[in-house]
Each structure stands twice: as structure tokens, then as C-alpha cells.
Amino acid sequence: MKKIAYILLCFVSLFTHAQTKPNILFIITDDWGYHDLSYNGSKLYNTPNVDNLAKNAITFTNAYSSYPRCTPSRYAMLTGTYPVNEDKGNLAEMPEEKNFASIFNNEGYHTFYIGKWHLGEGGAHPKNFGFKTTYAAGRSGGLGSRFYPFNTQKNGKPAKEPVEDLEEDGKPGDYASDLMTDKVIKLIENTPKGEPFMGVLAYYAVHTPLEAKQQDIDRNKNQLKSIDFGNTPEYIKEGAGRRKMRQDNPVYAAMVENIDENLGRIIEMLKNKNLLDNTIIVLTSDHGGLSNDGFKGERELATTNNPLRAGKGWLYEGGIRVPLIWHYGKNFKPHREENSIVMGMDIFPTLLDLAINKQVKEIDGKSYKSILLGKDSWENRSVFWNSNKARPHSTGDPKETAVRSGDYKLLYFKDTNTYELYNLKQDVSESHNISSENPSKLDEMKSLLKAWKKEYLVPSRMDIGKNKGKEKSDKQKK
């Protein structure tokens, strides 16, 4: 009898430790353009691990950043709202029922945030937002150097805003993205068996400074010798600056490939621990690649987003269309290319719905769980952008607002009071403005944009508190 009771006790213990909720790993790259991946057509950037992930995943062709710059884009991801207000609020004061990290905490998840935060002032830190463990986070928008010591710039001056933790753990020769990946692997390996984790890995790469390991740079220099760019010019005039037209920067290519290698390390660890099939992996970028250096010409240009127009800072497709991969083991097989229109602000609402069947009310982001499960399509959705600060000196862009609805996209340029209308299905490069050819569609799109601006370009409907200090414009250019 005692033996039977013991067996039953062991069975009950095993059952109670069985994990039913999926793990979550949300990976955000910085300034990584839509075409900065070999599976999206790059001839230079070699990303075999991303490609392999995509083969067994759902890849989105119409995924968008909510804003073409770092801070507002990340704000949208973390709050599920349009980043339309200058005073973006103190995330530390967000109500718990609208705080994604807190919701996952309450569901028994081990939550962590590794890497670039770049949001708010004062208490706006991922730990105060609800993440239980943080590493290499804080207010900083970038590193002084990719190599140890990370908070010292090439000229020997200290970084304006030092990144936490990395220098304490690093040693000469260490590369920042490698250390961040080491930390993620360790955190996952140390998560108690049967208990789920929800982690964000926000790489500082491939943002400037453009620095990579010498052997990787040399390999890409050799590869460039075999690429024929034909008559494609290196630069063309665009806005207040110039736009890069070739993927020919071997340092940037090496940085892209380092991210890919680190993704491979994470996937291998998940396989070895039998976690891959029960882990939702989301991979995306905060916005398009850096392709314009503005009238100052101070930035080393990283990439081109061709055939998409423009890049970081702009509301043309090159600035806002981003890679997006959803991998969930055998649950999302076989591979599917999805054309629905989705935004960065939709990601966390979708994770909540998919992982724990939870919804958050009164936010702009929408769950596309039904799309992931093949039950719905959002190809006719209307989405909006407002970029109210021009950066002619930095990325060459003007003040813009835009709407995409179905195949059509309208841009409004405030300084010149002009509109541009494109049919993206026929003209993804946004090279043929059809506003004069299709006045009825122009009026329809204007009405959509006008209605959205009337509703949204006012103080936020979410009561999330005020910033403890205004962000400075030089920080926002990150």
C-alpha cells in the first residue's frame, strides 16, 4: 500500500511540474533593414541561422515598425500604443493591467530584459517596468564601443550614457553581442524545470558604431569582390542628405552575421534542452536600416534597403517595413509567408493571446493570433504613422504623416504641404506618385488620415504618468 502511495505521489509531483505554458523569447535588432537578411534577398549578408529559423516559421512580408526611430518604436512595442505624443510617459507608472511584463509575472513566468531599453527618464527602467531580471539595459541608446571597454568611445572619451553590467563582466577582446547572448543562454539554462520564461533580447547591434571582429570583416571584403553592382550608383540625393544604394559595407555585414551566429547559439541551446518546440521565438527590428547621413554627413552609412525606398527616419517603406519571424516549434509548420499588415505595437498583445489567452483593453495594438493559426487575414487593414520631428542633419528626413490601407499608401509632408500616393502592390519602391492619376483614392486616403489625426494627435488616452524629464533632441536621434 505504501508503495502504491509513493508511486502516486511521484506521478502527482511529475504532473504538477509539467510545463503547460509556452516559453517566449522576443529578439529585437537595432537598425536592421528588411533586406539585411539572405532569406530576403541580400547578396552580401549571410544569415543561415535566421534562414533556417524562417524555413520552419511564419514570415511576414508586410510587417511594420510603429515609428522609423528607436525610442518611439520601442515605446510602441512595450505599450501596444501608437507613439504619437512628444511626452511619452513614464513606463514605470503604467497600470498593472496594461503592463505586459507584470501580466506575465502574474502568470508565473520568469521575465527578463537583456539589452537596449532607451525609454524615458528617471524610473523608466525595465526592472521598474516589471521585468524580474535585467542586464545591459538602462537609458542608453547605444554603446561607446562594440568591444571592451564598451562605455569608452574610439576617441577615448566616455560614453554619454554608460550601459550597465557589460564592463563588469567583460575583458579585453570581448564583443558586446556575444556577452548579451551568453547572459540569455545562462538565464534560460537556470530557469527551474517546468517553469516558463518570457524574455526580451534587444541587441544594440546593428546600430552605430559600426565595429566588428576583424576576421569577419576580412571575409566580407573578399565576398564583395565577387558581387557585381552593375550601374547602381553608390549614393543618390535624397531629402537633405544622400541615400546609400548598395549593400557594400563589410563591417556592417560582419555585424549582421554576428547576430546570426548568436541566434544559432541560442537555437542550439534550446534544442539541447528540449525547449525549442515549446518556445515562441519572435525576431524583428525596431525600424529600417540606416541609409541616409543627412546634410551633416557625419554618420557612416550602414546599408541600403533597396528595392524599398529610403531608410531609418523616413516613412517610406525602407524606414518602416521590417523583417518579422514567428517560430513556435511544430505548431507553425509548415513554413508560411504571410501578407497581412501588422505593426510592432501588435507583438505583445499577440504574445499574451497566444501564450496565455489574455487580452489587454484600451490599447491600439491588436492580437493577430488568428492570423498565426491560419484563420484570418489582415491584408486590408489601415495603419498610421506620425513623425513630427524632422532630422535633416542626421538622416535627411522631413516631418511626415502616413497611412497604409490595403494596397495603398499615402504620405503627407508638412513642410511642403504635399501628398504622395502609391499602390504598393504594383510599386513597392514608391517611385510612381499616382495622386494626380487617382483623385478619388487620394481623397479616400486623406479622409482616413484626417480622422486618425483628429483622434490620436492629442494627449494619450492611456494614463501612464508623465516623464520625470523631457528627452533631449540629441538623444532622440538615436
C-alpha positions in Angstrom: 0.0 0.0 0.0 2.8 2.4 0.9 4.5 1.5 -2.4 1.4 2.4 -4.4 1.0 5.7 -2.4 4.7 6.5 -3.2 4.2 5.9 -6.9 1.0 8.0 -6.9 2.9 10.8 -5.1 5.7 10.7 -7.7 3.1 10.8 -10.5 1.4 13.8 -9.0 4.7 15.5 -8.5 5.7 14.9 -12.1 2.3 16.2 -13.3 2.5 19.4 -11.2 6.0 20.2 -12.6 4.9 19.6 -16.2 5.0 22.9 -18.1 1.9 23.7 -20.0 2.6 27.4 -20.9 5.0 28.1 -23.7 8.3 29.9 -23.2 8.8 33.2 -25.0 11.9 34.8 -26.5 11.4 38.1 -28.2 14.5 39.2 -30.1 14.8 42.8 -31.3 17.7 44.0 -33.5 18.5 47.7 -33.9 18.5 49.4 -37.4 18.2 46.0 -39.2 16.6 46.6 -42.5 14.0 44.4 -44.3 16.6 43.2 -46.9 19.5 42.8 -44.5 18.9 39.0 -44.5 19.9 36.4 -47.0 16.4 34.9 -47.0 15.0 38.4 -48.1 17.4 38.6 -51.0 20.7 40.1 -49.7 23.7 39.0 -51.8 26.2 40.1 -49.2 24.8 39.4 -45.7 24.9 35.7 -44.9 22.3 34.7 -42.3 22.0 30.9 -42.4 20.6 30.6 -38.8 17.9 33.2 -39.5 17.1 31.5 -42.8 16.8 28.1 -41.1 14.5 29.6 -38.4 12.4 31.2 -41.2 12.0 27.8 -43.0 10.0 26.4 -40.1 8.2 29.6 -39.2 5.7 32.2 -40.3 7.5 35.1 -42.0 5.6 38.4 -42.6 6.1 40.5 -45.8 4.1 43.5 -44.6 5.3 43.9 -41.0 5.9 47.5 -39.9 7.7 49.4 -37.2 5.3 51.8 -35.4 7.9 54.6 -35.9 11.1 54.9 -38.0 13.3 55.7 -35.0 14.5 53.8 -31.9 12.7 55.3 -28.8 9.2 55.7 -30.2 9.3 52.4 -31.9 10.3 50.6 -28.7 7.7 52.6 -26.7 5.0 51.2 -29.1 6.3 47.6 -28.7 6.3 47.9 -24.9 2.9 49.6 -24.5 0.9 48.4 -27.5 0.0 52.0 -28.4 0.8 54.4 -31.2 3.8 56.6 -30.3 2.2 59.9 -31.3 2.9 62.1 -28.3 6.0 64.1 -27.6 5.7 63.4 -23.8 5.7 59.6 -24.0 5.0 59.0 -20.3 6.9 57.2 -17.5 6.6 53.5 -18.2 7.3 52.7 -14.5 3.8 54.2 -13.7 1.8 52.1 -16.2 -1.2 50.4 -14.7 -0.5 46.8 -14.0 -3.5 45.6 -16.1 -1.8 47.2 -19.1 1.8 46.2 -18.3 2.8 43.3 -20.3 5.7 42.3 -18.1 3.5 42.4 -15.0 0.8 40.2 -16.6 3.4 37.6 -17.5 4.8 37.8 -14.0 1.4 37.1 -12.5 1.0 34.1 -14.8 4.2 32.5 -13.2 6.7 33.5 -15.9 10.3 34.2 -15.2 10.7 37.6 -17.0 14.0 39.1 -18.2 15.1 42.0 -20.4 18.6 42.0 -21.9 20.0 44.9 -23.8 18.8 48.2 -25.3 15.9 49.8 -23.4 16.3 53.5 -24.4 13.0 54.7 -22.9 12.1 57.6 -20.7 13.9 59.1 -17.8 14.2 58.5 -14.0 12.4 55.3 -13.1 11.8 54.2 -16.6 14.0 51.1 -16.4 13.0 47.6 -17.4 13.2 46.4 -13.8 10.8 49.1 -12.7 8.6 48.3 -15.6 8.2 44.7 -14.2 11.0 42.6 -15.7 12.5 40.5 -12.8 16.0 40.3 -14.3 17.7 42.9 -16.4 21.2 43.1 -18.0 23.0 45.7 -20.2 19.9 47.9 -20.1 19.2 51.4 -19.0 18.6 54.8 -20.7 21.5 54.5 -23.2 20.6 54.4 -26.8 23.9 52.8 -27.9 27.4 51.7 -26.9 30.6 53.7 -26.8 32.2 50.7 -28.5 31.2 47.2 -29.5 34.4 45.9 -27.9 35.5 46.0 -24.3 35.6 48.6 -22.7 32.1 49.2 -24.0 31.5 52.6 -22.4 34.5 54.2 -24.0 34.4 55.7 -27.5 37.1 55.3 -30.2 38.4 58.7 -29.3 38.9 57.7 -25.7 36.0 59.7 -24.3 33.5 58.1 -22.1 30.0 57.3 -23.5 27.4 59.9 -22.6 25.2 57.3 -21.1 27.0 54.2 -19.9 25.5 50.8 -20.4 25.0 48.7 -17.3 26.7 45.4 -16.5 28.8 44.7 -19.6 32.1 46.2 -18.5 31.9 44.4 -15.1 31.6 41.1 -16.9 33.8 41.8 -19.8 37.5 41.6 -20.6 39.8 42.8 -23.4 38.7 41.4 -26.8 35.1 40.7 -25.7 32.3 41.7 -28.1 29.0 43.1 -26.7 26.5 41.0 -28.6 28.4 37.8 -27.6 28.2 38.7 -23.9 24.5 39.5 -24.1 23.9 36.2 -25.8 25.9 34.4 -23.1 23.6 36.0 -20.5 20.4 34.9 -22.2 21.7 31.4 -22.5 22.6 31.3 -18.9 19.3 32.7 -17.7 17.3 30.1 -19.8 19.5 27.3 -18.6 19.0 28.3 -15.0 15.2 28.6 -15.3 13.7 25.9 -13.0 12.4 22.9 -14.9 8.7 23.1 -15.7 8.5 26.9 -15.2 8.1 29.1 -18.2 10.3 32.1 -19.2 9.4 35.3 -21.1 12.5 37.2 -22.2 13.4 40.1 -24.4 16.8 40.2 -26.0 17.3 43.7 -27.5 20.7 43.8 -29.3 22.4 47.2 -29.6 23.6 45.9 -33.0 23.5 46.7 -35.8 23.3 50.4 -34.8 26.4 52.5 -35.0 29.2 52.5 -34.1 30.0 50.1 -36.9 32.6 47.7 -35.4 33.1 44.0 -35.9 35.6 41.3 -35.5 38.5 41.6 -38.0 38.3 38.1 -39.4 34.6 38.6 -40.1 35.3 42.0 -41.8 38.1 40.4 -44.0 35.7 37.5 -45.0 33.1 40.0 -46.2 35.7 42.1 -48.0 36.6 39.0 -50.0 33.0 38.2 -50.7 32.4 41.8 -52.0 34.9 41.1 -54.8 32.5 38.7 -56.4 29.4 40.9 -56.3 28.6 42.9 -59.4 26.7 46.1 -58.7 26.4 46.9 -62.3 25.4 50.5 -63.0 24.0 51.0 -59.5 25.5 54.2 -58.0 26.8 54.2 -54.5 24.7 57.2 -53.5 21.8 59.3 -54.7 20.4 62.6 -53.5 17.5 62.1 -51.0 15.9 64.8 -48.9 18.5 66.8 -47.0 21.1 64.1 -47.4 22.2 61.2 -49.6 20.9 57.7 -49.8 23.1 54.7 -49.9 22.2 52.4 -52.9 24.5 49.4 -52.4 25.0 46.7 -49.7 28.7 47.0 -49.7 29.9 47.8 -46.2 31.9 44.8 -45.0 31.9 46.0 -41.3 28.1 46.2 -41.3 27.9 42.8 -43.0 30.1 41.3 -40.3 27.8 42.8 -37.6 24.7 41.3 -39.2 26.5 37.9 -39.4 27.5 38.1 -35.7 23.8 38.5 -34.8 23.0 35.4 -36.9 25.8 33.4 -35.2 24.5 34.3 -31.8 20.9 33.4 -32.8 22.4 30.0 -33.8 23.9 29.5 -30.4 20.5 30.2 -28.8 18.7 27.8 -31.1 21.2 25.1 -30.4 20.8 25.5 -26.6 17.0 25.4 -26.9 17.3 22.2 -28.9 19.7 20.6 -26.5 17.4 21.3 -23.6 14.3 20.1 -25.5 12.8 23.6 -25.3 12.6 24.6 -28.9 9.2 23.1 -29.7 7.6 24.8 -26.6 9.3 28.2 -27.2 7.7 31.0 -29.1 10.5 32.9 -30.8 9.8 36.3 -32.3 12.5 38.1 -34.4 12.2 41.6 -35.7 13.8 45.0 -35.9 12.9 48.4 -34.4 12.8 50.0 -37.9 14.6 50.1 -41.2 18.3 50.3 -41.9 20.4 53.4 -41.7 20.8 54.5 -45.3 20.9 58.4 -45.2 23.5 60.5 -43.5 21.7 63.9 -43.6 23.2 67.2 -44.6 26.0 67.0 -42.0 27.2 63.7 -43.4 28.6 62.6 -40.0 27.3 59.1 -40.0 28.9 56.1 -41.6 26.2 54.6 -43.7 25.4 51.0 -43.0 23.2 49.6 -45.7 20.6 50.1 -48.4 17.0 49.0 -48.1 16.6 48.7 -51.8 14.2 48.0 -53.5 12.4 49.7 -50.6 12.8 53.5 -50.7 14.8 55.4 -48.1 15.6 54.1 -44.6 15.7 55.0 -40.9 13.9 58.2 -40.1 11.6 58.1 -43.1 8.1 56.9 -43.6 8.8 55.5 -47.0 8.9 51.7 -46.9 12.6 51.5 -46.2 12.2 53.3 -42.9 9.3 51.3 -41.5 9.0 47.9 -43.2 10.9 45.3 -41.0 11.6 41.6 -41.0 9.3 39.6 -38.7 9.6 35.9 -38.0 7.3 33.9 -35.7 8.6 30.4 -34.8 6.7 28.1 -32.5 8.2 24.6 -33.0 5.9 22.2 -34.7 2.9 24.5 -34.0 3.6 26.7 -37.0 4.7 24.1 -39.5 4.9 24.1 -42.5 6.5 27.4 -43.3 4.1 30.1 -44.4 4.7 33.6 -45.9 2.1 35.9 -44.5 0.9 39.1 -46.3 -1.2 40.5 -43.5 -0.4 44.1 -42.4 0.9 44.1 -38.8 2.7 46.5 -36.5 5.3 46.4 -33.8 2.7 47.5 -31.3 0.8 44.3 -32.1 3.5 41.9 -30.9 3.0 41.8 -27.1 -0.9 41.7 -27.4 -0.4 38.7 -29.7 2.1 37.0 -27.3 -0.4 37.4 -24.5 -3.2 35.9 -26.5 -1.2 33.1 -28.0 0.7 32.1 -24.8 -1.9 32.6 -22.0 -5.1 33.6 -23.7 -5.1 37.1 -22.2 -6.2 40.4 -23.7 -5.5 44.0 -22.8 -8.2 46.6 -23.3 -8.0 50.1 -24.5 -4.7 49.8 -26.4 -4.1 50.3 -30.1 -2.1 47.1 -30.7 -4.2 44.0 -31.8 -3.6 40.3 -31.4 -3.1 38.5 -34.6 -3.2 35.1 -33.1 -5.9 34.2 -35.6 -3.5 35.0 -38.4 -0.8 32.9 -37.0 -3.2 30.0 -36.7 -4.2 30.4 -40.4 -7.8 31.5 -39.6 -7.7 35.2 -40.6 -6.0 37.7 -42.9 -5.4 41.5 -42.4 -4.4 42.4 -45.9 -6.9 45.3 -46.0 -6.0 46.8 -42.6 -5.4 50.5 -42.1 -2.3 51.6 -40.1 -0.9 55.0 -39.4 2.3 56.9 -38.6 3.2 60.4 -37.4 6.8 61.6 -37.5 6.6 65.1 -36.0 10.4 65.8 -35.8 12.5 66.2 -38.9 16.1 65.1 -38.7 17.6 66.7 -41.8 21.0 66.9 -40.2 21.0 63.2 -39.2 19.0 61.1 -41.6 17.8 63.7 -44.1 14.1 63.3 -43.3 11.3 65.9 -43.1 8.1 66.0 -40.9 5.7 63.3 -42.2 2.5 61.5 -41.6 1.3 58.4 -43.4 -1.4 55.8 -43.7 -1.4 52.4 -45.4 -4.8 50.9 -46.2 -4.8 47.7 -48.2 -2.5 48.1 -51.2 -2.4 51.9 -51.0 -0.2 54.2 -49.0 -0.5 58.0 -48.6 2.3 60.2 -47.3 1.9 63.9 -46.2 4.9 66.2 -46.0 4.1 69.0 -43.6 6.9 71.4 -44.6 5.9 71.5 -48.3 2.2 70.7 -47.8 2.3 67.9 -50.4 0.9 64.4 -50.7 2.2 61.3 -52.3 0.1 58.3 -53.1 1.4 54.8 -54.0 0.0 51.4 -54.9 2.4 49.2 -53.0 1.3 46.0 -54.7 2.4 47.5 -58.1 5.1 49.8 -56.9 6.8 48.7 -53.7 9.7 51.1 -54.4 7.3 54.1 -54.1 8.7 55.5 -57.3 5.5 56.5 -59.1 3.3 59.0 -57.3 -0.3 58.4 -58.5 -2.0 61.2 -56.5 -2.9 63.1 -59.7 -4.0 60.0 -61.6 -6.4 58.7 -58.9 -8.1 61.6 -57.2 -10.9 59.5 -55.7 -8.4 57.2 -53.9 -6.4 60.3 -52.8 -9.5 61.8 -51.2 -10.4 58.5 -49.5 -6.9 58.1 -48.1 -6.8 61.8 -47.0 -10.1 61.2 -45.1 -8.6 58.2 -43.3 -5.5 60.2 -42.3 -7.5 63.2 -41.2 -9.8 61.1 -39.0 -6.9 59.3 -37.3 -5.1 62.6 -36.7 -8.2 64.1 -35.1 -8.4 61.1 -32.7 -4.8 60.5 -31.9 -2.7 63.7 -32.2 -3.9 64.7 -28.7 -2.6 63.7 -25.2 -2.5 59.9 -24.8 -5.7 58.2 -23.8 -3.7 55.9 -21.5 -3.0 57.3 -18.1 0.7 56.2 -17.7 2.1 59.2 -15.9 4.4 61.9 -17.0 8.1 61.8 -17.8 10.4 62.9 -15.0 12.4 64.8 -17.6 12.0 65.6 -21.3 14.1 63.7 -23.7 16.7 65.8 -25.3 16.7 66.0 -29.1 20.3 64.7 -29.4 19.2 61.5 -27.6 16.2 61.1 -29.8 18.3 61.0 -32.9 19.4 57.5 -31.8 
